[in-house]
Amino acid sequence: MTNALFISKQPVLDKDDDIQEYIFYYAPYEQMRQSNHTKAFIEALFQTGLKDLGEGRHAFVKINREMLLDPSVFIFPSEQLILGIDDAEPVDEILIWRVKELKGLNLKFAIFHTSDKDDVITEIEPLLPLVDYFIVDASAIDPKSFKPILQRLQQHPLTFISANISDEKRRQAFSDLGFGLFSGHYFLETEIDDEKEIAKGYQETLRLLNILESSDSIDTIATEFATFPHITLHLLRYLNSPIFSLKQTIKSIRHALLLIGRKDLRRWLLLLAFSMTDKGDPLNNSLLHTANARMAIMRFLVERLKHTSKGLSDEAPFVAVLSMLQPLIGVSHKKLFESINVDEEIKSAIVDYEGTLGRLLELCIATEQLDKDRVVSLLDELGLDPEALEKALL
C-alpha cells in the first residue's frame, strides 16, 4: 500500500510556445479518498516549495470542495497559487461564499471544464463573475461545438486556456476560437521532414558533439571549439550562469573540460542548442525546460535502481537531452543519428526505448503525457517505488 501520488507539471504556453504558467496534475496510485490525496498534494507542494516548483510563475492546482472549505486554505500563497474548481462541483451558496472570502485575500480561481454541454455552464454560471481563468480540457471537447458556449462565456472577463492538447492541429483549432494560452505535449510532436537539411547552427553543434565523443585530446577539442567563437561564447556564458552553481568562473573551453568533464560538457552543449533557438528569454523556452526536466528525473531515478552502474548514471541525463533533438530540429532520429556518433545502446534507448535507459526515458514521456497506467507499468518493470518518482517530480 502506498500513499504516493502520480504528479505531472504541465507548462502553459502562449502562441510562441513560451512558458507563462504551470498546471499541476495529480492522482493517487492506489485507492485513496479524494480529500486525502488533495491534502497530501497540497502538503507536498508546501514541503518542496511552490516558488521553486513553479519557477516564480503562477501554478494552477485543482482542489476539491472539502479542501476549499478547510481552514488551511487561508495560508495558500496568493501571489503564486491559482485554485482550480472542477465544473462537476455543486455550486451553492456555501461555495460562492468561500470563493468570495478568498478573493478578498487576493487568491485567484480557475474553472476546470471537461464538458461541452450547455447545461454545465448554466450550473456554474453564478461562479463565473468570481473566476479569473477558464481551463478547457481539449481532449474531451470538440472546438466546433464549444464555439457557442465560448461566446456565452466571453460575457465574463475570463482568461481562457486549452489544456491536454496532443498535437498542433488541435492547438490551432482552439487558437482559431480565440484561445491564447495552451497546455499539453503538442509542442513535442514536431512534424518530421527528412528531406530538409539540418540547419547550419545545429550542424555545428552536432559536429562539436562528435568531436567530444571521438577525440581523446583536450587540446584538440578546445581547438575545434575555437573555430566556432559564437558557440564558445554562448557556452561559456551558459556554464557560468547561476543555474549550475559552479564554484569557479570558467574562462576557457579547456578549463571547462578539466573542471566539468567531457560527459557533462556534451550534455550542456546540447542544452545550448535549445537555448540559442529561443527568440526571447531562455527562461521561457518550453523545449529547454522539458529537456532539463527529463534530465533531472532520469538522473534522480537511475540512482535509485537496485543495480546501477557508473555508466548508467553518466548516460541517463545525456539520453534525456539527446531525446529532445527530434522535436527541436524536426528530422527523424534515424537522420539525426547519421550525424551523431553515439553508442548503439544510447541510440536504441532513444529510438526504441530499449534497455534500462530506454525504459527510464519512456517513463519520463509517460509522465509528460499524463499516462498513469503506463507509468505504473514502467515503475513495476524497473523495480522502482512510486515514492521515488514522486520525489523526482517534486
Buried (B, 14 or more C-beta within 10 A) or exposed (E): EEBBBBBBBBBBBBEEBBBBBBBBBBBBBEEBEBBEBBBBBBEBBEEEEBEEBBBEBBBBBBBBBEBBEBEEBEEBBBEBBBBBBBBEBEBEEEBBEBBEEBBEEEBBBBBBBBBBEEEBBEBBBEBBEBBBBBBBBBBEBEBEEBEEBBEEBEEBEBBBBBBBBBBBEBBBBBBEBEBBBBBBBBBBBBEBEEEEEBEEBBEBBBBBBBBBEEBEEBEEBBBBBEEBEEBBEBBBEBBBEEEEEBEEEBEEBBBBBEBBEBEBBBBBBBBBBBBBBBEEEBBBBBBBBBBBBBBBBBBBBBEBBEEBEEEBBBBBBBBBBBBBBBBBBBBBBEBBBEBBEBEEBBBBBBBEBBBBBBBBBBBBBBBBBBBBEBBBBBBEEBEBBBBBBBBBBB
